[in-house]
Amino acid sequence: MILNDKRFFPIVILTAILTAAVFCSDVRAESDTFPMPSVIQPNVSFWTKIYTEYPSNLGVLHDSRKLNIIYGVIELMDPDLYGGRKTNKKRIKKAKKKYKAILAKLMRGQAPVGPVEQQVAGLFGPDTKPAEFRAAMRNIRCQTGQKDRFRDGVIRSGAYIDEIKRIFRSQGLPEDLSYLPHVESSFNVNAYSKFGAAGMWQFTRSTGKQYMKVGYTIDERRDPIISSHAAAKLLRHNYRKLKNWPLAMTAYNHGLSGMLRAQRKKGSYERIFMEYRSRIFKFASRNFYSEFLAAREAGKNYRQYFGDLKLDTPVKSREVVLKGYVSLPQMARHLNLKIAELRQLNPALRHPVFRGQKYVPKGYRLRLPYRNDKDWEILLAKFEDKFYKHYQKKSRIYTVQRGDTAGEIARIHGVKLADLIAANNLNSRSTIYVNQNLRIPLPDEKPILVAKRQPDKPQKAKDAVASQSKQIEKVVLPQEDPETRLLIASRSAAQISKGLDPNMRLTAAHEQSLPVSNQKTNLAQEKALKESPKDQPENSLFVANSTVEYSPNPKIDTKPTVVVALREADKPETESAPVLADLAPDSEEKLRVSELSREMETRPATPGINSPQNHPEVVLANLAVKKTWDQNRKQVGIIRVEVEETLGHYAEWLNVPAREIRRLNGFRYGRALHLNQKIKIPLHRVTREEFVEKRFEHHQELAEDFFASYRVERVMTYSIKKGDNIWTLSYQEFEVPLWLIKRYNAGVDFSALIPSQKLFIPIIEKNV
């Protein structure tokens, strides 16, 4: 029907006006939510180009304060290729030097010569003062392009972004906040920063613990959905305090207290952007909101910038609530699931859980693969008696002493050497270091003791030797007769005890080097040693639970390799040593045979100052509780403060409020702790051993997560300059975590650095 009646025209016009008003209102509301002040428009334009035009093999030379000033573009190597980062640094340095020379010439009033100088001069205009050119010389910066990485992030976002938008809507927040992970991590759930920010939303440990579970077994920062709920709560809290989104978004990067301080000094976001200066409010914080606006533009309109992309889709899964503690490798075997599949579905579970060193906690909502023909609840109920536990797996912590060997430590603590190596991720040579903290697993089986023999029955002793000799697996030793092979094999088994005389009494030094809770076990071992015969032959096999096999090394045919094989009766239960099965699930034989050389069993602890360079993952922190006594009917101990430790950490590990620790030490609120400072800790809620274990796991977690993402490329020597302090060197100069610097500088007092003092600085690179 055609409307020719003039009476309808006013209605049509009114409808059009109302529709346009509603549309403009929506646009204005969106603009008001995330406004773009004129002072940041050049920055937003710059970041949009970085995300959509410049790939990662290009570096953009620009002014760090005025991002619309772009000097030029240089070609970069892939930083993951050998020598790539070093080459890029040289190219960037050369380019900066070129443009600084041009700016210096313009500062002196000299006329530009050639197209490059004329192009640079044109960026500033004819009325630019010398001071502006001088400032520009200091502000030259190189930004690596992000187009390919942003594109990959858009593809990854398909698996999560719809659910993240739903989460933000449910919290009453703008759903466009769901594009923020493009800035933080490019939607990489495995992202990990040098200073410990983890997951898609890059939560630090301290901030993450306010909203999620962050610990040695579970780190919910790595779960994209759980961390999105946490990000929504944090952003909502920031907005309620700061009252606008530009400041609330900047606080996500800079911290809420820092932005409240900036707001008190400058007021509006525009003045903060233009005028605010502080020691930590630098390029990243100043540009964070601009980056978000650019990422939102590129993410929402990705087809305009990248064409049609096939986005990832959400992975279907089923959740089951665990009724008890569970060994994940054991559960996977019962349910015929692959560890890799469970790892993908449960990114919040940390490495110790997948290795079997820790159980999945009771009550955890475990995600299992979606399968139409599987009712996981029924299957779990069928096997629950086999793998549900009533407790979390615990460990003792032992500090390595000079002269210790892995074999001796395992023997003294009554654990299998293979379990000790697996529990501590020792290298193939089983290298240990003086003051290294080792995790001593607590197996369900009885401790391994030296076998007893009645001295008044020598014939039975000979029979025992013969019986154990029969248990030696087939020996393959070229050009050796059976008698020689038996003698060598017998002596090799004895090496597990570091070649010690079985009659040797444990000295006070041995006992003092062990945790208090282990001394009874060691006394039992001592008793067993005392009852051993004095005339025991050197080549007798009196180390229980071990046999020795010689077999050719498949890689080097000319040298035999010593292999310790566990007999069928001595194999650990599936939950006590699942590491081998987890790392190589295709080879069940690796549960039976652990390749350990004789050198491995007798290699003494390495005391050298630079030994962490060979094995930087080890925990060398001073973790022991030095002294305990009763004070007001409560046990109190003394510890020394280590790097990356706060009163909040101690309160968490001791299960007490932080104010109780402050009161015990007479600390005022807000007082900072100092490295190596002695403080008292209350021990009435947890035992001494439990505190040390939690403390160890904190430092182990830092190392494991860091070395999963980074490696030490080289070590440089740095000479301390006047005005240096360890914090600026760590966080600003070298961007290396302080705990890692400390490992390379054992014995250095960082609070008393003096000019010309030498420090070893590890230079870190991201793993490929």
N, C-alpha and C positions, 0 to 999 in steps of 0.2 A: 504494500500500500504506500502511495506517495502522499506525503503531507503537504498539500497546497494551501490548507487553511491557515491564514495569517495568525489565527488565535494560538496556534501551536508554537510559533516562533519564540515568544518570550519564554516558554517552558524549556525549549531546546537550548536557548542561550543560557538560561539559568542553570540547567543541568551541566552544560559545558563549563560554566564558571565554577560551579561547586566541585566538579571532577578535577579541574585544574588546581583548585585551592587545596583539595585533599592531597593531590600528587606533590604539589609544592611543599605542603606541610610535612609529608613523609621525607622528602629530600632534605628539607631544613632540619627535621628531627635527626636524620642520620648525620648530617653535617654538624649539628650541635653536639652529637654524641662524640664524634671524633673530628674535631675541627682542624683545619689546616691554616694556622696563622701565616700571614704573608712572609714573616721572617724565616719560616722553615720550608717554604715552597721550593727554593733551589736545592735544599737537601733532599727533599722527597723526590724531586726530579732526578737527582744524582743517583740515589739508591734504586730507583726504578730502572735506570739504565744499567746499573751494576747487576741487577737481578735478571734483566731480560735481553741485554744487548752484548755484554762483554763476557765471554767464556773464561774458564779458570786458567787458560793458557795465555791470558793477557793481563798485564798490570797497568792500572790507570794512575798516572802521576797527577796529583791535584793538591789544592790548598786545603789544609785540615780545618780551617775556620770558615772559609768561603768555598763551599763545595761546587759552586758553579764555575770556578776557575780550574779548568783542566788543561794541564800543560801538554800532555801527550800520552801515548800508549806504547808499552814495550812488550816484547814477547817473553814468556816465562816457560820454563821446563815443567814437566810433571814432577811435583815435589816428592812423589813416592818412588821415583826412579833414583838409582844410585847417583849421588852427587847433585841431585836436582835442587835441593834447598840451598846448598852452597853456591851453585851457579846462579840461582835467582837472586841471592843476596848481593853477589858481585854486580849483576846487571842493574839491580835497583840502586845500589850505591853509585854506580857510574852514571845512571840517568839523573839522579838527584844532584850529583856534582855538576853535570852539564847545565841544568836549569838554575842552580845556585849561581853559577858563573854569569849566566845571562842576567839574572836579577841584580847581581852585584854591579854589573856594567850599567844597567838602567838606573840603579841607585846613585851612581856617580854622575848621572846626567848625560852619558854618552849615547849617541844615536844608535838605534838597532841596525844591524847589518845582516842581510840575508833573510830568507822567509821564516826560519824558526824564531830568530830574535824578534822579528816584526810581529809574528803571531803571538809571542809572549807579551810584548809591549801592548798589543791590542787588547789583551785581557784586562788591562788595568786602566787604560785611558790616559790622556795627555796631562791631566792635573794631579796625577799620583805623586805623593810626597816621598822623599827618600826613606822616611821612617816606615812607610807602608811596604816598600820593597824589602827593607831590612827584616820586617816581621814575616813577609812572605818567604824569605830565605829559610827562616826557622820552621815554617809550617808546611814544607813540602812533604807529602805523604804518598805512599803507593798502596792502592787498594786492588786486591786480586778480584778478577771478575767472578761472578757466581751463576751465570746463566745455566750452564749444564747441571750444576748442583741444585739450583732452584727447580729446574725441570724435573730432576730425579725426586726432589721433595714433593712436588705436585703429584707425581705418580704414587709415591708412598702414602700421601695423605688420603688417597681414596679409601684405604682400609679403615680409617679412623674418623675422618672429619665430620661425617653425618652424626655419629654418636657424640662427638665432642660438642657439636652445635646443640644437640638435644640437652647435654649436660649443662651448658651455659644458659640455655633458655629456662631450664628447670630452676636455676639459681637466680633468675630474674636479671640476667646479664645480657649485653649485646652479643649475638651469636658470631659477629665478625671477629670477636676475640679469638676465635678458633684458628685464625690465620697466624697467630703469634708464633707457633712452633716453626714456621718458615724462617723466622729471624733467629730463634734459639738453636735449632738443630736440623733444619730441613726435614722434620718429621722422622728423624732417625732415633729409634727407641734405644739404640746402643750407644748413643753419643755420650762422651765422657770428657770433661775438660781437664786441663793440667792441675787445677786446684780443687778437683773433686765434685764439680757440678755434674749431675747424672740424668740421663733419660731425655725424653722428647722435650720436656719443659725445663730442663737444666736446673733442677733444684739443687742447692747446696745441701750438705748433710744437716746442718743446723736448722735451716728453714724447712727442709723436708720433714724433719722429725716433729714439727708442730702440727702436721696434717696427715702424716703417713707413718707406717712402720719402716724404720731404717735400721738395719742391724746386720749381723754376720750371716744369718740364714735367709732373711727376707729384706729386700730393698725395693719398696713399692714405688720409688722414683722411676724405676725402669718399666713399670707397667703403664702403657699408654692411657688406659681408661682410668685406673685409680689415680694416677698423677694428674689427669685432666680434672677430676673432681677437686683435687687439692689446689690446682692452679685457679680454678673458679673461686674457691674460698679465699685464696690469697688476694686475687685481684679485687674481689668484692670488699675485702677488708681495707685494701689500699684506697679504694674509691670512697669508702665511708669516711676515712680519715682526711683525705685530700680534696674531696668534693668535685674533682673533674678528672676526665680520663687521660689527658696529656700528662698530668703529674702522676696519676695512679700507674700508668704504663711505665713511665720513667722509673718509678719506685720499684717496679719489678726487677729492673736491672741494678739500680743504684742503692736500693734499700729504703724502707719506709722512713726510718729515723733520719737518714740523710736528706730525703726530700722534704720532710717536715722542717728541718733546719733551713734548707734553701728557701722554702716558702715563707718562713718567718723573716728571712733577710730581704727577699726580693719581691715576694707577693705572687705575681702572675707567672704563668709558664713562659710567656714571651720574654719577660725580664730575666727569668732564670736562664733561658736559652742564650740570651745576648750578653748578660753581665755576670752571671754567677761563676765564681772560681773557688775551687777547693782542691785539696791534695788528691782526692779520689774521684772528683767529678770531672772526668776527662772525655776524650773523644767518644768512647762507647756509650757512656751515659747520656751525653749531650745529644747523640744521634739516635737514641733508641726509639723514641716515638716516631721520628721521621722514617726509620727503617720499617717500623710496623705499618705505617700508612702505605709505603711503597710495596711491602709484601702483601698487604691486603689487596691492593690494586692488581698486582701481578697474579695473585692466587685466585681471585674471583674471576678474572678475565683471562685465564691462562690460554684459552684458545686463540685470543687475539695476539698473544706473544709467542706461543709455542706450537700452534696448530692443534689438531685433534690428538689427544693422548689417551692411551688405554690405561686407566687408573687401576691400582690394586683394589681388590675387593675384600671386605671383612672375612676373616676366617671363622667358620662355624665351629663351635665347641660346646661341650657340656660341662657344667660346674658340679662338683661334688664336695660336700663339706666333710673333712676328715674327722673321724671320731677319736683319733689318737695320733701319736707321733708315728711317722712313716719313713722307712728307708726307701727313697725314691728308686734307686737301681733295683732293689728287691721287688718293689711293687711293679716296676716296668716289666721285669721278667715274668712275673705271675700273670700280668694282663697282656703280655705279648706286645708291648709298646716300645718304641724307640726313644732313647734318651733325647735325641736331637728334636724329636717331635714334641716331647714334653717341655723342652727348653724353649721352643718357639712359642708355645701356648702359655707358658708361665715365666715371662721375663723377670718377674719380681724375685724369683728364687735365685739365690747366688750359687757360685761355683761349689762351695763345700757341700751343698745339698745334692748336687748332681754327681759329685765325686763320692758321696756316701759318708763324708766326714761328719755331717750333721743330718738330723732327721727333719723332714717337713713338719712344722709345728702343728699341734693339735688345733682343730678349728679352721685351718687354712682352707680357702675355697679353691680347690685344685681344678684347673681346666683340663679336660680330656678331649681328645678328638671326637668330632661329631660323626657317628656311624649309625645308620638306620637300624642295623641288626644288633646293636649293642645296648644293653641296659647296664650302665656302669654301676648303678647302685646295687643291683643284684650281684654283679661280679665282685664288687668290693665286699659285700656281706659274706660271700662265699669264702673269700680268702682272708678276711679281717683277722682271724686268729693267728695267721701266719706272719703278718707284717705290721699290725698295730702294736705300738709300744706305749708305755705309761710314763715315759720320761724322755727328755732330750739327751742326746748323746753328749757326754762331757769329755774333757781332756785335762790332763795335767800339763803343766808348763815347766820345762827344765832349761836352765841357762847353762850353755856350754862352757866348760872350764878348759884351761890350757892342757893339752895332752889327751883330751877326750877323743874317742872315735865313735862313729855311728853304731858300729857293732857292739861296743862296750855299753853305750847308753841304752841300746835296745835290751841287752842282756840284763843289766842292772834293774831296769824298770819292768822286766818280765813281758816284753812284747816282741813280736817278730820283727826282724830287721826290715823286711819288705813293707810291713805296716808302718814303721817309723818313717821310711823313705817316702811312701805314698802320702802319709799324713802331712808331711812338710814340703812336698813337692821338691825334694832334693834332686840335684842334677845326676847325670848318669854315673858320675864318679863319687857320688855321695859326699860331696865336700861340705864340711861344716866349719864354722868360724867361732873364735873365742867371743863370748858374750852374746852369741846367737841364742834366741829363744826358740826352743823346739817344742812342738806339740807332741805329747806322749799319749797315744790313743789308749782308751780303756776298753780292751776287748772283753767280750762276754766269757771267753774261755779262761781257764786258770793261767796265771803267769808262768812263763817258761823258766824252769829252774834247772840247774846243773844236776844231771842224773846222779843218784846215790849208788854206792857200792859197799857192801859189807866187807870190812878188811879181813875178817877171819874166814872168808870163803873165797879164796883166790880163783878156784876153778870156775865159780859162777861169774866172776869178773871177766875171765877169759871168754866164757860163753856169751856174756853181754857184748863184748867187743866183736866177737864173731857174728852175733845176731845183728848188731847194728851195721856191720860191714856188709852184710847181705842186702841191707836196705839201700845201699848206694846204687844209683841208677847206672845203666850201662855206660862205661867210660870209653870215650874215643880219644885216644892220645897216640898219635903216630910215633912209631919207633920206641915204644915203652912196653915193657912186659907187665902182666897183670899185677905182680907184686909191687912194682914201682908205682903203678897207678894207684893202688890201694893206699900206699904210704902217703903219696902226695894228697890224695883226696882226704885222708884222715887229718893231716896237718891243716889243710885248708878249712875244714869244718871247725877245728879248734881256733882258727883265727877270729871267729865271731866273738870270742872273749878276749880279743886283743893279745892273744898269746900269753895270757896270765897263768901263773901256776894255780891250779884249782884249790890248793891248800892256802892260798894267800888270804889273809884276813882283811876285810874292808877297813880302811883307816878312817880316822875322824874326818879327814879332808873329804873322803868319798861321801860320808854321811852328810856333812854340812853342805855339800853341793847339791843335795836333793831337796825337793819340797818337803815340808814337815810331814805332810800326810803320807809320804812314801817311805818313811824311815822304818816302819814296821815290816813292810815288804822286804826291804833290804836286809833287815836283821834275819828274816827267814832265809833269805838267800845266803847270808853269811853262815848261818847254821848249816845249811846244806853243803857249803864249801868246806866247813870245818870237818864234816863227817866223811868227806871224800878221802880215799887212801893216799898216803904219802908216796907210795911207790907206783903211782899210776904211770903207765908208759906214755912217752911223749906223743906217740902216734895213736893213742886210744881215742875212740869217739865217745866223749862224755857230754856233748852238747845236745840236749834233747831237741826234738822236733825239727832237726835239720839233716839233710843228706846233701851230698855234693856230687855234681856231675860235670865231667869235662866233655865239651863238644866243640867242634870247629866253629869259629866265627864265620857266619855266612858271607860277611863282607871282606874279611881278611883271612884267607885260607891258611896262611903260614903260622898263625898264632892261635893257640887254644884259648877259650874263654871259660872262666870259672862260673858255674851256674849252681845256685842253691835251689834245690827242689823240695817242696813241701810234700810229705807223705800224705796219703789219702786221709789218714786218721787225724792229721795235724792241720788240715786245711782250715782257714778261718771260715766262720759262717758267712753266708752271703752278705749280711748287713755289716759285718765287721771289716771286710776288705773288698769293697765293690769297685775300687778305683780301676783296677786293671780291666774289669769287664766293661766299665763305663767308657774308658778311653778306646778300647778295642772290643766292642761287643761281638764281633765276628769270631773271636778267638777265645774259646773257653779254656784252652790250654794255659792262657796267661793267668788264670786263677791258680794254677798248680805250679807254674814255673816262673820264678822271678830271677832275672839275670843280674847277678851281683858278683862283681869281681873280688878277688882276694884283696886287692888294693883298696876297694871300696870299704871293706870291713875294717881295715886297719889304718885308714887315712886319718891322721891326727888333725885336731882343730887348727885352723889357720889364724895366726894372731896379727897378720900384717895390717897396717893402716889402710891400705888400698884394696884389701881383699874383697870388699863389696863390689868392686868393679867387675869381678868375675861372676858374682852371683848377687845382684843388687836386690833381689826380692826378699832376702832374709830380714828378719826382724831383730835388730841389734839394740833396741831400746832397753833402758834400765827399768825393768818392770816389777822387780821384787819388792815386797813389803819388808823393809829392813829390820824393823823392831816392833814388837807388840807388847802391850801391858794393859792392865785393868785400871780404868780411870772412872770413878763414880759408878763402879759395878758394871761398866761397859768396856769391852775390849777396844783398844785404840792401836793404830799402827802408824808408821812413818814411811812415806814414799818420797821420791824425787820427781818433780814435774818434768814430763817429756814433751817434745814437740807435738802439736796437734791435740793437746789435752787442755780441757777447761774444767772449771768447777761443775759446770753442767754435766760433763762426761762423768766425773767422779760421783756426782749425786745419782746419776742413772745407774752406774755399775754397783753402787753401794746400796741402792734402794732407799735413799734418804733425801730429804729436801736440801737444796744447796745452802740454805741458811744454817743448817746444822753444822756443815763443814766450816762455814765462815765463823760461826760462834766458837767452834772448837779451836780455831786458829787465831781468833781475835781479828779477823779481817773485816774491814768496813765494806759496805755494799759498793760494787763497781770496781773494787781493787783488782788489778790484773795480776795474773800469775807470771812468774819468770822461769825460764828454762833452768833446770837443775835445782830449783828452789825446794827445800824440805817443807813438807806440810803433814799435818796429822789427819788421819782418816778414821771414821768410826767403823767398827767391824761387828756391830751387834745384829745387823740384818742379813749379812752375807758372810761367808767364811773368807779367810785369807786367800785360799786357793781359788774360790769362785771369783773374787775380785781380780786376781792376776789373770785368770782365764779370759774374763771379759775385756780386760785391758789389752791383753795379747791379741784378741780377735779384732779389736778396733784398729790396731796398727797393722795387723795382717790384712784386714779389709782394705785399708788405704793402699798397701803395696799391690795386692792382687788386682784391684780395680785399675790402678794406674798402669801397671805393666801389661794389662790386657789391651790397653789402647796406645801405649807409648813405649818407646825403647830408648836406651841411652846410646846415642850415636857416637859420642866421643867425650872425653874429659879434658877441660882446659884448666890452666892455672891462672888465677886472678890475683892481682896485687891490690890490697886494700888501699883506698885513697882517703884523704881527709874528708870527713863528713859522711862517709859510707856507714850504713847500718845494715844488719842482716835482713831486715824486713824489706827495705827498698831493693836490695840486691836480689832477693828471692822473688818478690811479686812484680817488680817493675823492670829492673835491669835485665835479668836473665829469664824471667817467667818460669822458674823451676820451684816446685814446692820445697818448703824449708826442711821437711823431714828427709827429703832425698839429699839435699845438700849436707845435712848433718851426717848421713851415712858415709859420705865421702870425706868427712873431716872429723874423724873420731878424736875425741879429747880436746877439741877446740872450744874455747869459751866465747860464744857468739856475743855475749854482753860486754866483752872487753876487747873488741877488735882494735888494732892499732895500725897506722899507716905502714905500708910495705909488707904487712903480714900476708902470707900466701894462703889462698883457699883453693881447693879442688872444686870446680863447678861442672857438674854433668850437663852436657848439652843434649836435650831430648828431642826426639822426632816422633811423629805419629806413625803407628804401625800401618803397614800396607793392608 
